[in-house]
Amino acid sequence: MAAIYLTIHNPTDTTLVLTGVSVEGVAHSTFHESRDSAGMSHMADFDSLPVPSHDSVVLGPRGLHIMAHGLPRALTMRDSVRVTVRTRSGASLTAVAKVRE
């Protein structure tokens, strides 16, 4: 498994709703959230992620992020992976994520 962190900007006048994510070469990817409640860590997948008009959503450690399950091999610091998010409107947005510690 690997966690992917990025920031998604929405420069449009309407809310952008992300409805799925895929990572090149990975069996299964999901939007995921980690949170602490009463001293316990809880994790959950979710199906959609709204990005408000003229705003951004930060996907990072200990919060919202992308989980990539079923990596074909161990990634190294020289690697990068292509991440594609799908929107409710049918559009796809693609970015390249570099491997970091």
N, C-alpha and C positions, 0 to 999 in steps of 0.2 A: 504494500500500500504506500501511497504517497499523498501528501497534502499539497494543494496548489493554492497560492495566494496571489491575488491581483486586485486592481481597482477597476471598476466598470463605471464609465462616465456616460451620462445621458444628456446630450446637448439639445434634445428636442423639446417641444412644447407639450408632450404627452408622456405619461408614465410608460416606461419600457418594462415589459414583463418577460423575464427569462424563464423558459419552460423546460430546458434540458441542457446538458453539457456532455461533451465527449472529448476524450484525450487520445490523440493519435497513438495507436499500438496498444491501447489499454482495453481490457475486457469490459469494464463497467466503471462509469463515473457518475457522481451525484453531487448536488449541492448539499452541504452538510453544516451542522452547527454544533459547537461544543459550548456548554455553559455549566456553571457551578450553581448548585442549589442546596442549601442546608449542609454544606460541606461535602456534597457528593457531586462528581462530574457526570453530566448527562450529555449524550450525543443523539442527534436525530438527523435523518435525511429529510429533504422536503422537495416538493415537485415544482415549485415556482418561486421566483425571487423578483419582487418589484423594485425598479430603480426609478425614483421620482423624477419628474421633469426638472431639467437644469440642475441635477444633483448627481451624486456618485454613491456607490456602495463599495466599501472596502472589505475584501475577503482576506482575512489574516489569521494569525495564530490565536487560539483560545476564543474563537467566535465563528463567524461565517467563513467557509472555505469550500474548496472542491476536493472531494476524496476520489482518488484514482485507485481502483481495485484491480488486481490481476496484471501487474507490471510484467512484461515479457522477460525482463532481466533487471539486475541491479543498475541503478543510474549512477553516473559519476559526475563530478563537478564540471566536466566539459560538455555534458549533454544538455539538450533542450528538448521540449515537447510542445507540439502544436495543440492548443486548447480551442475548441469551438463551442460557443454557447448559442442556443437557439432561442428565438423570441416567439411570443404568441402570434405575431403577425406573419411568421414563417421565414423571417430573415435569419441569417447566421452571421455571427461575429467571431473572427478568429484572431488569436494572439499566440505569440511564442513565449513560453515560460522557460527561463533558464534555471538549471538545478543549482541550488545553494544549500549551505548547511543551516 
